[in-house]
Amino acid sequence: MSGLITLITGLSFALLSASTEVRRAGNYVATCQEIATSISSSASKVYYPGSPQYTKDNDHWASSSSQPSACSFEPATAQDIGIALQILAKDQTPFAVKSGGHSAMPGFSSTPGVQIALFSFSEVVYDASAHTATIGMGLIWDDVYTELEQYNVTAVGASAPGVGVGGVVLGEVCFT
């Protein structure tokens, strides 16, 4: 009997969350607009379907794991990422973070909600005296290796082409 109650309770919560998700789906564009009016940096941008930058931000190597988003957000500062995450949490809007967009898992680097594209974080700074490199999360490893080559150094990263720095750093190890 307790198993049946658990099953019914679980199904009730699943149906409730599914209906809530459908209800929230119409608010994704409103969330995009709130992010656009709340970000502090003029370098951070929100793009909508039909713009070339939206298309670039949502482009994915595998159509089977790609989802069109309500908008794409290209933050230029950590502060604007924080502002966007607070809005996304408040509105319960799904989001995905795209570094290189190489994940084959639907929803990992694509979403029907807000696509956060890290392309603005694309700097490689090599400190020869400390033998360290600061690498932006919006890069793919191919670009990192090319930039570091001029210093005759390299970094440990992905071995497959087109893999983003962010995914490998966060544990997407199947492409290394």
Stockholm file with secondary structure:
# STOCKHOLM 1.0

chainA/1-176         MSGLITLITGLSFALLSASTEVRRAGNYVATCQEIATSISSSASKVYYPGSPQYTKDNDHWASSSSQPSACSFEPATAQDIGIALQILAKDQTPFAVKSGGHSAMPGFSSTPGVQIALFSFSEVVYDASAHTATIGMGLIWDDVYTELEQYNVTAVGASAPGVGVGGVVLGEVCFT
#=GR chainA/1-176 SS CHHHHHHHHHHHHHHHHHHHHHHHHTTHHHHHHHHHHHCCCTTCEEECTTSHHHHHHHCCSCGGGCCCCSEEEECSSHHHHHHHHHHHHHHTCCEEEESSCCCCSTTTSCCSSEEEECTTCCCEEEETTTTEEEECTTCBHHHHHHHHHTTTCCCCCCSSTTCBHHHHHTTCGGGC
#=GC SS_cons         CHHHHHHHHHHHHHHHHHHHHHHHHTTHHHHHHHHHHHCCCTTCEEECTTSHHHHHHHCCSCGGGCCCCSEEEECSSHHHHHHHHHHHHHHTCCEEEESSCCCCSTTTSCCSSEEEECTTCCCEEEETTTTEEEECTTCBHHHHHHHHHTTTCCCCCCSSTTCBHHHHHTTCGGGC
//
